[in-house]
Amino acid sequence: MDKFKLSALMLALFAANSALAANEDSTNQSPSTQAEDLEIIEVRGFSRSLIQSLNQKRFSDTVSEQISADDLGALPDISMADALTRLPGISAVRTGGQAAQINIRGLSGGFVFSTLNGREQVSTSGSRSIEFDQYPSELISSAAVYKSPKASLIEGGVAGTVELETASPLNNDQTHKFVANVRGMYNDRASEVSDATEFGDRISFSYQGKYLDDTLGVALGYARLFQPSVATQFIGLAYNDTKDVDGAVNDTNGPLANPENEYISEGFELQHLGGEETRNGYLAAIEWAPADNFKLKGDAFLSRFDKESFARGLRVKLGGPTAAYANAQLDGNAVIGAAVNRTSQSYTRVEIVNDDNQDFDEVDSFGVNADWQVTDRFSVNADVSLSRAKSNFRNGLLWSLVAEDANAETPVFDNNVAINYQLNGLNLPDVGFNQAAAFSDIDRVMVSKYGIYPDQTEDEVTAFKLDFKYELESDIFSSVEFGARYSDREYSRKRSVFEYGNDGAFSATQPPLRLTDDMASVVDWQGEFSYFPSYLAIDLDKALNAWFPDGTPEPVQTWGNADGVDDAQGYTTNYSWTVLQSGSVFEDVLAAYVMVNINTQIAGLDLSGNVGVRRVETDQSATVLENVAGDARLGAQNIVDENGIVNNLYAPNVLGTKYTDYLPSLNLNLQLNDNSLVRFAAAKVMSRAPINRLAGDASANVSDDGVINGSSTNNPFLKPFYADQYDLSYEYYFEEGNGTIAAALFYKNIDSFVETLSIENFDFKGNGFNVPDSIEDPVSGEQVATTNGIYTTAVNNGEGGYIRGLELAYTQVFTFLPEPFNGLGANASYSYTESEIESITSLGGDTLAQSLPGLSNNVFNATVFYSMDDFETRLNVRYRDEFVSEQVAINEQVVNFDAETVVDFQTSYRFSDSLTMLLQVNNLTDEPTQSYFGSEQRTGTTQYFGRQFYLGFTYSH
């Protein structure tokens, strides 16, 4: 990285600040002769990390933000997601109450490119955005967010590039360094969830050592997190149907097809979530520097994140347009409250759900890097890396329904279902059920269906990179860099299924299970949810052992009873989606770049930066099964599933595209004086479509009422997102070197987006989809003709627009104040982001425009901290206003999220140079997550996670 031409004062300040940050005991000796007369003030803890980060930002050649820790294990955050959200212009979406994916400058995680030690990282998310909560902060020594790119950076971040770094042991000041963290954890809402775990722990150890006259360095690290996963939630479901509920004369405000109708919701869920999360992270690095001009480093990072959770409660299915509605309350043209009764034609019901989810994620990253200073002017860097991720998500669903008498010889489903509900905006709804007493009655509730829906993914990229740098003798250009990178990536997905029973009624051929006292217990709601009706929590293992005495069958990938199958082997359901949604994506990328580093003067002012171009060739393809109606001339083959069932309708194929991109970039940094500088950056950037959206997965499913809905939300021909972006910023660093004020303007002109289109009344059969002409009604047993519904598909929409905004940041350690106030400090940032880009949603009924996923107009982050002698404390507040993101219900739904303010608190006391005690409270105000469908009156999610308390000790030596 090129530095500015520094004046003697700047060099002195930089040297002094480096000394403050790196060695708290060296307060009597200056690090360079240029700083001999400069007073050095000892700074510890959080203040020290801030000063380090400011220096890294100050001398960066791009627009960036930095996080620094002097030791492994020094960052207090649960994961790197939490740490990154404290930076200007960065916010996070909370999953399970904690930050997982980050948004940069109003763009969601899909636009964020991430590296570890400069190497591309794959993800267990199925997309290109990594799950930052899989990266323990204890094993990361620094992080940088590049908001403007340069040609030498790997392409892929329209929003920005996050670069995580692990330890370099030869750069450690001490010959040997050992750090240990031990903390206990408690969630104050876990007691409200039956069977939830209340306590957890967080443990980490790390060692850095130098040997053989500081020519051999070793770093080892281990971090373990065990914590309860707790939430209590209400989730409203999408408005996916219509009915004339008000009987108004000449009503023309409804959907085009039926303007007299109003939009009605699929239903809602009342649930307790509980479980345990265990993350084990491992780090190893070895560095060898046999000569001053050569260094060889090998490193490995592994993360194992296992989540076992349950979701229990009530799922209300209102029953569609054939249900009887009375006393409907409307928000515009959408029903937000009514008395709903089941009819002989509707599927109105209340399901008692006891879902069991397991998610086992693995992330591995390996690399070898050689850095050779061939001559005084010429250097070579070679890097070989492997990043791979595996995810095994096992979604187990257990449905129970209310019987007239569970003890009857042939139990009968209770058709007398009446539901009263009234949504209350962002507050919890009013609900009432005529069957409420039965939900907790073992003589009424019977297990009706069990389903397992595994989703297994693997993602792996192997990369080779070669970089060269040559120092120039020039008054304008200091050096030239050039290089090439080749990567080979493969993503694969496997779907499978096992189902038994019926979730809409009682099956005669797969009868329901009679519960016994040892299988179930009554669960009551507490706190804000205490007025909801009690229900039965079912011991999954005991219920399944009774229902399947020979053992629960394993899920399989199967055609089932699909068209094109001669012998369905007893299957009565079309499971072709398990085969069609399985497959592989292949991506080969060859990139080359050239970049000239600038170091000159204009009008007596120092100017530095770089200008370059990156050329990228991409070859992407995916396996697909094309429905060719069994025509052998079109490639039809016998496709055999895991059960040996043969389907002859499909032709296997590999489809894809190739494209070449040129990405120029310019970064200029003008030093106005010793304390202030102006940065300007311009570049063309790209972000490829999420890797899982390149897969071929066309499928169609038939709902309970015979409506066919389908999707091909993936497309192997999807091109990247492209944007031209510009940055202008001003940074002022205080004379004392203990703070900064910064302001930045940014503008991105995005060419196009991947958009999901919904086509109503789509002719599924006419377009080659494998769908039936009729299905059996679960209540009457009669055949009911199927009707065409909605087909969703993904395209590059060719329409883009601007994203623009302002960022302000202020940091200062008030060392100039008299004691004891000289330990005070503040770190604050504000960002305003706006965009003309909108997406269309109809999940709330009316077709509405909504903002980009991840975009909050206003984001504010502030930390106030204080340290005196061995005591330190800080309070962090993070605010973001409304934004669009996904809520997970029966299916993923993109909805509007309400503004939220998250407060964290931390305090510590240092008993000695080696031992520190720490108390930490996350989500201090128990801020809920709340969402809605376009209008706040159309409630989406109201979810409480609880406060997390941490108490423990840090030992370093």
Buried (B, 14 or more C-beta within 10 A) or exposed (E): EBBBBBBEBBBBBBBBBBBBBBBBEBBEEBBBEBBEEBEBBBBBBBBBBBBBBBBBBBBBBBBBBBBBBBBBBBBBBBBBBBBBBBBBBBBBBBBBBBBBBBBBBBBBBBBBBBBBBBBBBBBBBBBBBBBBBBBBBBBBBBBBBBBBBBBBBBBBBBBBBBBBBBBBBBEBEEEEBBBBBBBEBBBBBBBBBBBBBBEBBBBBBBBBBBEEEEBBBBBBBBBBBBBBBBBBBBBBBBBBBBBBBBEEEEBEEBBEEEBBBBBBBBBBBBBBBBBBBBBBBBBBBBBBBEEEEBBBBBBBBBBBBBBBBBBBBBBBBBBBBBBBBEEBBBBBBBBBBBBBBBBEBBBBBBBBBBBBBBBBBBBBBBBEBBBBBEEEEEBBBBBBBBBBBBBBBBBBBBBBBBBEEBEEEEBEBBBEBBBBBBBBBBEBBEBEBBBBEBBBBBEBBBBBBBBBBBBBBBBBBBBEBBBBBEBBEEEEBBBBBBBBBBBEBBBBBBBBBBBBBBBBBBBEEBBBBBBEEEBBBEBEBBEBBEEBBBBBBBBBEBBBBBBEEEEBEEBBBBBBBBBBBEEBEEBEBBBBBBBBBBBBBBBBBBBBBBBBBBBBBEEEBBBBBBBBBBBBBBBBBBBBBBBBEBEEEEEBBEBEBBBEBBBBBBBEBEBBEEEEBEBEBBBBBBBEEBBBBBBBBBBBBBBBBBBBBBBBBBBBBBBBBBBBBBBBBBBBBBBBBBBBBBBBBBBBBBEBBBBBBBBBEBBBBBBBBBBBEBEEEBEBBEEBBBBBEEBEBBBEEEEBEBEBBBBBBBBBEEEBBBBBBBBBBBBBBBBEEEEEEBBBBBBBBBBBBBBEBBBEBBBBBBEBEBBBBBBBBBBBBBBBBBBEEBBBBBBBBBBBBBBBBBBEBBEEBBBBBBEBEBBBBBBBBBEEEEBBEBBBBBBBEBBBBBBBBBBBBBBBBBBBBBBBBBBBBBBBE
